[in-house]
């Protein structure tokens, strides 16, 4: 699978960056957690266990749609593991094994200077930073070497990503 992950804590510019990658022709997989929250059936602040199960189910289904072309994913199964750790929930060993070596590259977006909440992004700036740190720690613990993208313009981030994926 040629699936590259765009990840980081809340409010780091993942969605904007993915929209730019899509504009230039790359397929993207949207963030399933955001979709689930917007639907209103599950919310992480109410019942993270049910919410997390639904995230994993939908993420796996979405990733099965990738057909070998270079695709960018807004978060991944590894992010689901990180969030479970944040909420002190048990992480199923099979999920960990499933997430190893699944993704070609991981691009971790550094925080932007002006974190803003929205209808789905409900975390405080401090909690968003904690999430970001746990996401990075989880990817590293699963053997990934995240490529850090600094808080530069969207165009510069796109250029950094394209240089990286074209280098192999």
QUIURLIN-V605939 format. One record per backbone hydrogen bond with DSSP energy under -0.5 kcal/mol. CO is the residue of the C=O (numbers start at 1). NH is the residue of the N-H. If there is no record, write none. Layout:
co=CO nh=NH
co=CO nh=NH
This chain:
co=1 nh=3
co=2 nh=4
co=2 nh=71
co=3 nh=104
co=3 nh=105
co=4 nh=73
co=5 nh=7
co=5 nh=107
co=6 nh=75
co=7 nh=109
co=9 nh=12
co=13 nh=17
co=14 nh=18
co=15 nh=19
co=16 nh=20
co=17 nh=21
co=18 nh=22
co=19 nh=23
co=20 nh=24
co=21 nh=26
co=22 nh=25
co=27 nh=72
co=28 nh=30
co=29 nh=74
co=30 nh=32
co=31 nh=35
co=32 nh=36
co=33 nh=37
co=34 nh=38
co=35 nh=39
co=36 nh=40
co=36 nh=41
co=36 nh=42
co=37 nh=40
co=43 nh=46
co=43 nh=47
co=47 nh=51
co=48 nh=52
co=49 nh=53
co=50 nh=54
co=51 nh=55
co=52 nh=56
co=53 nh=57
co=54 nh=58
co=55 nh=59
co=56 nh=60
co=57 nh=61
co=58 nh=62
co=59 nh=63
co=60 nh=64
co=62 nh=65
co=63 nh=66
co=70 nh=27
co=71 nh=4
co=72 nh=29
co=73 nh=6
co=73 nh=75
co=76 nh=80
co=77 nh=81
co=78 nh=82
co=79 nh=83
co=80 nh=84
co=81 nh=85
co=82 nh=86
co=83 nh=87
co=84 nh=89
co=85 nh=88
co=90 nh=92
co=92 nh=95
co=92 nh=96
co=93 nh=97
co=94 nh=98
co=95 nh=99
co=96 nh=100
co=99 nh=102
co=105 nh=5
co=106 nh=108
co=106 nh=147
co=107 nh=7
co=107 nh=109
co=108 nh=149
co=120 nh=122
co=121 nh=118
co=124 nh=128
co=125 nh=129
co=126 nh=130
co=127 nh=131
co=128 nh=132
co=129 nh=133
co=130 nh=134
co=131 nh=135
co=132 nh=136
co=133 nh=137
co=134 nh=138
co=135 nh=139
co=136 nh=140
co=137 nh=141
co=138 nh=142
co=139 nh=142
co=139 nh=144
co=140 nh=143
co=144 nh=146
co=146 nh=148
co=147 nh=108
co=148 nh=150
co=149 nh=110
co=150 nh=152
co=153 nh=157
co=154 nh=158
co=155 nh=159
co=156 nh=160
co=157 nh=161
co=158 nh=162
co=159 nh=163
co=160 nh=164
co=161 nh=165
co=162 nh=166
co=163 nh=167
co=164 nh=167
co=165 nh=168
